[in-house]
Amino acid sequence: MTPITLTTNAVHSGLVVQARDEEGHAARVELFVDSPLTGESLAGALTFIGLHEARWARELTSVDALRTWVARHAETIDWNPRTWTAVELALLKVFAQRDNQSLQQLLDVPEQGPLPSATAVLPENAPFLFDQHLMRSICDGYRDYKLSLTGIQAVDQSHIDALEAGRIAPSHTRAQATQLWTDPREAVEYLARLNYPFWALEEPLARAPTATWRTWPINWMRVSCWMKACAARRSCGGSAPNPRVG
């Protein structure tokens, strides 16, 4: 695999990471870095990238090499999650272009359809209002929905039951979690119990020094696979498998 050149530019309080290989494949990722959630700053992001970019360019030439680096530098990523996300995404886009694939195909995850142009935002803690708003949104022709999770399984499950009754597919529903968890494992196990694979999940984790941020994408993909297995077994008349996370 040919080496990848990484360049970084600061724009106001944001960061632009660009990746390019010798064959002309290129990707650009923009990121607003300053975050009270993760404790990152623009200055810290530039320092983090400056320390590692030469080695990244030399060594991170494939998805396998990227996985190896993530596994070996867990603590570093935990303290720079947003910045690492920009670097990782730029590299993945270049890898996908090389193979003439989408990112989803490269990572072997389901393809996502067009992004919604309008989304019905459902109320959180009022059952009657939730059902009323959902019914009105369906009648108005909304295709895409945003659901706020409460962390109370009975409440969240009732909302999901209403979505399923209205034939709203998980692929058209995103969830707002608002920092309900500090441990990715707890979040993944909770989502597995809901058994409704939202197409996107917003702000699931609150900042904690011991939170293993790097495990979130991997665990989320495991939950997606488990949910698919549940659906397949139900269609064949079998029981759902026990979730295994970790």
CORJO-V316490 format. One record per pair of residues at least 12 apart in sequence whose C-alpha atoms are under 8 Angstrom apart, sorted by the first residue. I is the first residue (numbers start at 1). J is the second residue. D is the distance in Angstrom with one decimal. If there is no record, write none. Layout:
((I;J;D) (I;J;D))
This chain:
((1;61;5.7) (1;62;7.1) (2;21;6.5) (2;22;6.4) (2;23;7.8) (2;61;6.6) (3;21;6.0) (3;22;7.1) (3;57;5.9) (3;58;5.6) (3;59;7.4) (3;60;7.6) (3;61;5.9) (4;19;6.4) (4;20;5.5) (4;21;4.4) (4;22;7.2) (4;56;8.0) (4;57;4.8) (4;58;7.0) (4;60;7.5) (4;61;6.6) (5;19;5.6) (5;20;5.2) (5;21;6.1) (5;57;5.4) (6;18;5.7) (6;19;4.7) (6;20;6.7) (6;53;6.6) (6;57;6.3) (7;19;6.6) (8;46;7.9) (10;42;7.7) (13;32;6.4) (13;33;6.7) (13;34;6.8) (13;42;6.2) (14;30;7.1) (14;31;5.5) (14;32;4.3) (14;33;5.6) (14;34;7.7) (14;42;6.9) (15;30;5.7) (15;31;5.1) (15;32;6.3) (15;33;6.6) (15;42;7.3) (16;28;6.9) (16;29;5.7) (16;30;4.5) (16;31;6.4) (17;29;5.3) (17;30;6.4) (17;86;6.6) (17;87;6.4) (17;90;6.9) (18;90;6.4) (19;90;5.8) (19;91;6.2) (19;94;7.0) (20;94;7.0) (21;94;7.6) (25;94;5.7) (25;97;6.3) (25;98;6.8) (26;93;7.7) (26;94;5.7) (27;90;5.4) (27;91;7.5) (27;93;6.0) (27;94;6.0) (28;90;6.0) (29;86;5.9) (29;87;7.8) (29;89;7.1) (29;90;5.9) (30;86;7.1) (31;82;7.9) (31;83;7.7) (31;86;6.6) (33;45;7.3) (33;82;6.7) (33;83;6.8) (37;206;6.5) (37;207;5.5) (38;79;7.5) (38;80;7.6) (38;81;7.3) (38;82;7.6) (38;207;5.6) (40;79;7.8) (40;80;6.6) (40;82;7.7) (45;80;7.3) (45;83;5.9) (48;80;7.6) (61;95;8.0) (62;95;6.6) (63;92;7.2) (63;95;7.2) (66;88;8.0) (70;214;7.6) (74;212;7.8) (74;214;6.7) (77;213;7.5) (77;214;6.4) (78;211;7.2) (78;212;6.0) (78;213;5.4) (78;214;6.3) (81;213;6.7) (81;214;7.3) (109;221;7.5) (112;171;7.6) (112;199;7.7) (116;143;7.9) (116;144;6.3) (118;142;7.4) (118;144;7.0) (119;142;6.8) (119;143;7.4) (119;144;5.0) (119;145;5.2) (119;146;6.7) (120;137;6.4) (120;142;6.5) (120;144;6.3) (120;145;4.7) (120;146;6.2) (121;145;5.9) (121;146;4.8) (121;147;6.6) (122;134;6.7) (122;145;7.2) (122;146;6.1) (122;147;5.6) (122;148;7.3) (123;147;7.6) (123;148;7.3) (124;147;7.4) (124;148;5.6) (124;149;7.3) (124;150;7.4) (130;159;7.7) (131;162;7.2) (134;163;7.9) (135;166;7.9) (138;166;7.6) (143;168;7.8) (143;172;6.7) (144;172;4.8) (144;173;5.9) (145;172;6.3) (145;173;4.8) (145;174;6.5) (146;173;5.7) (146;174;5.0) (146;175;5.7) (146;176;7.1) (147;173;7.2) (147;174;6.3) (147;175;4.8) (147;176;6.1) (148;175;5.6) (148;176;4.6) (148;177;6.1) (149;175;6.5) (149;176;6.0) (149;177;5.2) (149;178;7.9) (150;177;7.2) (150;180;7.7) (151;180;6.6) (153;194;7.6) (156;194;7.8) (157;194;6.3) (160;194;7.9) (160;196;7.4) (170;196;6.1) (170;197;5.6) (170;198;4.8) (170;199;6.2) (171;197;7.5) (171;198;6.2) (171;199;5.0) (172;198;7.6) (172;199;6.7) (173;198;5.5) (173;199;6.1) (173;200;7.4) (174;198;5.3) (174;199;5.6) (174;200;4.7) (174;201;5.8) (174;202;7.7) (175;198;6.5) (175;200;6.4) (175;201;4.9) (175;202;6.2) (176;201;6.0) (176;202;4.8) (176;203;6.7) (176;204;7.5) (177;201;6.9) (177;202;5.8) (177;203;5.7) (177;204;4.9) (178;202;7.0) (178;203;5.2) (178;204;5.9) (178;205;7.5) (178;206;8.0) (179;203;5.4) (179;204;4.7) (179;205;4.4) (179;206;4.4) (180;204;5.9) (180;205;6.2) (180;206;6.8) (181;204;6.2) (181;205;4.9) (181;206;6.0) (182;205;5.1) (182;206;5.1) (182;207;6.5) (182;208;6.1) (182;211;6.1) (183;205;7.1) (183;211;5.6) (183;212;7.1) (184;205;7.1) (184;211;7.2) (184;212;6.8) (184;213;7.1) (184;215;7.1) (184;216;5.8) (184;219;7.8) (185;219;7.6) (185;245;7.0) (185;246;7.2) (187;204;7.2) (188;219;6.6) (188;220;6.4) (188;223;6.7) (188;245;7.4) (189;243;7.8) (189;245;7.0) (191;223;7.6) (192;223;6.0) (192;226;7.7) (192;227;7.2) (192;243;7.0) (195;227;6.0) (196;227;7.4) (197;223;8.0) (197;224;6.2) (197;227;6.9) (219;245;6.8) (219;246;7.1) (222;245;7.2) (223;243;7.8) (223;245;7.7) (226;241;7.6) (226;243;6.5) (229;241;7.2))
